[in-house]
Structure formats: C-alpha cells, structure tokens
C-alpha cells in the first residue's frame, strides 16, 4: 500500500509541474518582434531534439533487441522504459523553457522579481518532471516485476539517453557559442547577442538543448541510478534482517519530492543582491523538510530496517538515517565549494579576471590552476562521505548516501535549469532592442544562473562517485552469484592493475574526443559567420538581416554526427573488456574510470565556470569593462572553458555511471556460463 502512496507523490509532482507550466503560458509573451525571435529559438531547439531522439532511438532499439535475444526480456523492457522516461522529461522541460524565455524578458520590463519568478518556475517544471517520471517509472516497474535486478535496465536506458543528450547538446551549444564569441565579440567587436551575429540564434538554441534537455537527462540518470543501486544492495540484506531495505530508497525519493514542492514556496525575492540567497534558501527548506520526513518515517513508520552486516556489525534504522544525512550534507557542501570557485563575487574568479589584464595566456594559466585547485576539497568530502556512510551502515549506507545527496533534486535541478531561461531572456532583450534596464535585469539573473549551473554540476559529480561505488558492488555481487567467480581487486593481480590503468586513461580519451568534436563543429561555425559578414552587404552596419538557419543547421549536423562515437564507447568498452579479458580486469577498469573521471570532471566543470564568470565580472564594469584588453583576454578564456564546463566535464559523470551499469547489466550474460 505504501508504494501506491509513493506513486501518488510522483503523480502530484507531475500535476505541480503542469500547473506551473500553465501559469507560465498565461504570461504576456511580449510584442511581435520578441515572439518572432523566441519562435526561432523554439523551432530550432525542438527540431534538434527531434532529430537527436530519432538517432538515439536506433541505438535503443538495437540494444533492447540484443538484451531480449540474450534472454533478458525484463531488462529489455525496463531499458526502453528508462530511455522513454528520460526523453519525455527532456521534451517537457524543453517545451516549457523555450516558452518561458520570452515571457521572462517581458516580465523584466516590469521588475526583477517578476522575471525571476517566471524563469525559476520554468526550471522547477524541469526538476519536477525529472523526479516524478523517474520515481513513478521505478515504482510501476517494481510493482510489476517484483524484483529490483531488472530495474538496472531502466537505469541503463536513462544513462544512454543522458550520455547522447549531454554530448550532443554540449557539442551543439558550444560550437554555436564559440563561433558567436570569436567572430562576433573578438573579431567584429559587436556586443554579445547582437542580432547582426548570425550565430546568436544557434547559441540561444544551444542553451536549451545543452543546459535544459542535456542537464535534465544527466541528473535523471543520476537520480534513478542511485535509487536502483540501493534497492539492489538491499535485496541481499533481508536474509540477515531489514526486510524493507529494498523499498526504502523509494520512500526517501518521495520525501524529497514533497520537500522540493514545498521548498519552492520559499524562493522569493525582489532584490538583485539576494537572488542567490533566495535560491539557496529554497534548497535548504527542501532539505530540512526531507530530513524531518525521513526521520519520522524511519523512527515511527514501522519499517523493518535493522540488519546485521556481513562483517557482523548490527545496523539499525538510525545508522541508515545518519548515512542519508551524510550524503545530503556533503552534497550541499560540494555545492558551496563549487560556488566559491565559480562565483564572480569570490576571490578565485576575481583573480582570473585580474590576470586577464596581461593577456589571454595569463588568463588561461590562472583558470587552469583554479580548476586544479578546486578538486581537493570536493574529493576529500566525497571520500569522507564514503568512509562515514560505511561506518554508519556498511555498503548499503554508501549507496543510500547517494540517494540522500539527490533527494531534493526536484528543486536543485529547478535552480540549475532556470539559468538557461534567464540567458535566453537576455539574448531576446538584446535582439529585440529592449530598454537597457531590461537587459540589466536579465543579466543579473544570468550571472546567478551561471553559478547555480556550476553547483548543479557539483551535485551530479558527487552523486556519480557514490552511485558508481554502489553499482560496482552490484557488479561484484552479480559476478559472484551468477558466474561463481570470487572477484577480488588485489592490486598485485596483473589483470586488476592493468584494468585500473586502462580505466584511468578512458576519461581523458573521452574528453579529448568530445572537445575535438566541439572544435571541429566550431571551426565550421566560425567560417560560416565570417562568410555572412563578408558576403551579406550591410550586415555589420545593421542594414541587412543575417541567416541564422544556416548556423543552426551547422551546429545540429555537427552534434548529431560527433556524439555517436563517444556515446558508443561507453557501452562497448565494458562489454569488450569482460568478453575478451576477465571479470577482474573489468572491475579494475571501472575503478580506474571512477578515480580519474571524478577528479577530471570537477576540474573541467569548475575551470570552465570560473573562466565564464571572470568574463562576466569584467563585463559588469570592472577592469575596464566591455571592449577592454582584459575583456578580450577573458573572452578567450571563456571560449576555452565552454567545452570544459558544458560538454566534456558534465559528460564524464555519465560516463562513470554508464560504464558501471553496462557492466552490471552485461555481467549475467558475460560471466553466467563460466
């Protein structure tokens, strides 16, 4: 009966999302010129998403067919379900975001508060859709199948969509962004989002496909992956106690969704300087509600959670509770550290801006150093969370800590996804020649959005580490139970150490592939923008209109073509290592990928965010402001950082989990007959 209540909470989340979307739709969309610009962005974004999904559908069909042929029909059904749920969440979020951007611009004509409310409501639609569809899908499949093991297929489907969407969307947005910045701002000296720049529309389209659909798919797979991994670990524990450990993650997710819905009500402000405080207050309120509901449910809900670990330690409900709180607290702490290293109000970003006064080289050196330095605190915190959660509740505690970290994803993703809407609103204000005060207000929203986006990436990376550890234990358990192999990761064993080395290399190879893909697509974009400036008479003088459709097409074709190989790599390598090498070697590969991938992802995301906000710090009137020597150097740094923070970096945490979940799904097939 309690699972039906969880499903009811998921339905309530979807109803809340629908209500918010309807309220946004009732807002004034502005004048005809503004609506024309917004319509071009919407058409381009939805066309790309439709094409991307068609390509991904081929992969989903082939992978599902192979699983079915291998006798894993329940996993195949779950796989297709996970892919469809993730795609649907992205589609719904995209529809809302591309309708909210122009309404945010129009609301900014009235007040900062009105604009903030529209943009944040749009982000909440994405957050609530992701959480509700993920939770509802898992509950329905579990009620039908009665076994958490096939649910790994659901996570596999979600991870597959996430990697293709993140890589494809990232390539699209950064190719357009780099082309618009290098030719428009650096070479031609025209402002950002100037309608004379033919790449501006493509850049705004990219904000949606990369930072709305891509980030939504990213955190969707993190969310469902942590829940499923914890359920699977709990499956083995009822034999030694704790009959409700399998369903506990579903209850926790429901508590977090309730907290997110109520926390949204606390996000209110009318002052520019308090925007970030308002968003953070909503996340804190949601977290407090989640902790209170979790404590009450575990203490007084009559759940059978106590068990004796394999090491002989007795774990009770309060031990599990403190493991959950550990994950939540570390997630918030990692977010705050990310904010410190990426906020224009903090010393690291301002240091990069000051270094820009002596040129692009010193800007790049400072940004790289800041990104490297930013890795130590999150890694120490994540390592501490692993040790503390294990002390509280063993390996189950580590897994449930990941659930705790992502428990309030409904609002934390809303905080993240509001940024691209604010960014689009600023672009529309510039292209529609709105009053300077309108652009100033949208810029204030966008500046906070850059920081909240970085915080969202921090959450995703932290949860990836904990979830990957839980999935790794699932892999070991499956190999032992289905194949009878006692897989021991002894570093003196050649297969293991060789696997660790290969795994440690893979994130760098993957990042190289995605960044080179951005470079190739951006090169074509630069050539097209230069061609239009050169061949369209009067374009730079504002006497002729650019052809943005060509730029959108270049980004779309480049993204679709370039996303295939990196996406397939994450699926093929675990299967190939297991089939051609050994179970121990595959275990080593997973560990190596986790170790180097987490650190590299933090470095790239934070370096990119810091470069971006160093540029914005100068644009706000510091160190000579727009057009100064320091500003031009900062633009170069921001351009280098774009594929760091929006393509390669965020995709790494998906790579870590996707490889792990592919290993889990394929282990019964690869090792079951040995």
C-alpha positions, 0 to 999 in steps of 0.5 A: 500500500505504501508504494501506491502512496509513493506513486501518488507523490510522483503523480502530484509532482507531475500535476505541480509541474503542469500547473506551473507550466500553465501559469507560465503560458498565461504570461504576456509573451511580449510584442511581435518582434520578441515572439518572432525571435523566441519562435526561432529559438523554439523551432530550432531547439525542438527540431534538434531534439527531434532529430537527436531522439530519432538517432538515439532511438536506433541505438535503443532499439538495437540494444533492447533487441540484443538484451531480449535475444540474450534472454533478458526480456525484463531488462529489455523492457525496463531499458526502453522504459528508462530511455522513454522516461528520460526523453519525455522529461527532456521534451517537457522541460524543453517545451516549457523553457523555450516558452518561458524565455520570452515571457521572462524578458517581458516580465523584466520590463516590469521588475526583477522579481517578476522575471525571476519568478517566471524563469525559476518556475520554468526550471522547477517544471524541469526538476519536477518532471525529472523526479516524478517520471523517474520515481513513478517509472521505478515504482510501476516497474517494481510493482510489476516485476517484483524484483529490483535486478531488472530495474538496472535496465531502466537505469541503463536506458536513462544513462544512454539517453543522458550520455547522447543528450549531454554530448550532443547538446554540449557539442551543439551549444558550444560550437554555436557559442564559440563561433558567436564569441570569436567572430562576433565579440573578438573579431567584429567587436559587436556586443554579445547577442547582437542580432547582426551575429548570425550565430546568436540564434544557434547559441540561444538554441544551444542553451536549451538543448545543452543546459535544459534537455542535456542537464535534465537527462544527466541528473535523471540518470543520476537520480534513478541510478542511485535509487536502483543501486540501493534497492539492489544492495538491499535485496541481499540484506533481508536474509540477515534482517531489514526486510524493507531495505529494498523499498526504502530508497523509494520512500526517501525519493518521495520525501524529497519530492514533497520537500522540493514542492514545498521548498519552492514556496520559499524562493522569493525575492525582489532584490538583485543582491539576494537572488542567490540567497533566495535560491539557496534558501529554497534548497535548504527548506527542501532539505530540512523538510526531507530530513524531518520526513525521513526521520519520522518515517524511519523512527515511527513508520514501522519499517523493518530496517535493522540488519546485521552486516556481513562483517557482523556489525548490527545496523539499525534504522538510525545508522541508515538515517545518519548515512542519508544525512551524510550524503545530503550534507556533503552534497550541499557542501560540494555545492558551496565549494563549487560556488566559491570557485565559480562565483564572480563575487569570490576571490578565485574568479576575481583573480582570473579576471585580474590576470586577464589584464596581461593577456589571454595566456595569463588568463588561461594559466590562472583558470587552469590552476583554479580548476586544479585547485578546486578538486581537493576539497570536493574529493576529500568530502566525497571520500569522507562521505564514503568512509562515514556512510560505511561506518554508519551502515556498511555498503548499503549506507554508501549507496543510500548516501547517494540517494540522500545527496539527490533527494531534493533534486526536484528543486536543485535541478529547478535552480540549475535549469532556470539559468538557461531561461534567464540567458535566453531572456537576455539574448531576446532583450538584446535582439529585440532592442529592449530598454537597457534596464531590461537587459540589466535585469536579465543579466543579473539573473544570468550571472546567478544562473551561471553559478547555480549551473556550476553547483548543479554540476557539483551535485551530479559529480558527487552523486556519480562517485557514490552511485558508481561505488554502489553499482560496482558492488552490484557488479561484484555481487552479480559476478559472484552469484551468477558466474561463481567467480570470487572477484577480488581487486588485489592490486598485485593481480596483473589483470586488476592493475592493468584494468585500473590503468586502462580505466584511468586513461578512458576519461581523458580519451573521452574528453579529448574526443568530445572537445575535438568534436566541439572544435571541429563543429566550431571551426565550421561555425566560425567560417560560416559567420565570417562568410555572412559578414563578408558576403551579406552587404550591410550586415555589420552596419545593421542594414541587412538581416543575417541567416541564422538557419544556416548556423543552426543547421551547422551546429545540429549536423555537427552534434548529431554526427560527433556524439555517436562515437563517444556515446558508443564507447561507453557501452562497448568498452565494458562489454569488450573488456569482460568478453575478451579479458576477465571479470577482474580486469573489468572491475579494475577498469571501472575503478580506474574510470571512477578515480580519474573521471571524478577528479577530471570532471570537477576540474573541467566543470569548475575551470570552465565556470570560473573562466565564464564568470571572470568574463562576466565580472569584467563585463559588469564594469570592472577592469575596464569593462566591455571592449577592454584588453582584459575583456578580450583576454577573458573572452578567450578564456571563456571560449576555452572553458565552454567545452570544459564546463558544458560538454566534456566535464558534465559528460564524464559523470555519465560516463562513470555511471554508464560504464558501471551499469553496462557492466552490471547489466552485461555481467549475467550474460558475460560471466553466467556460463563460466 
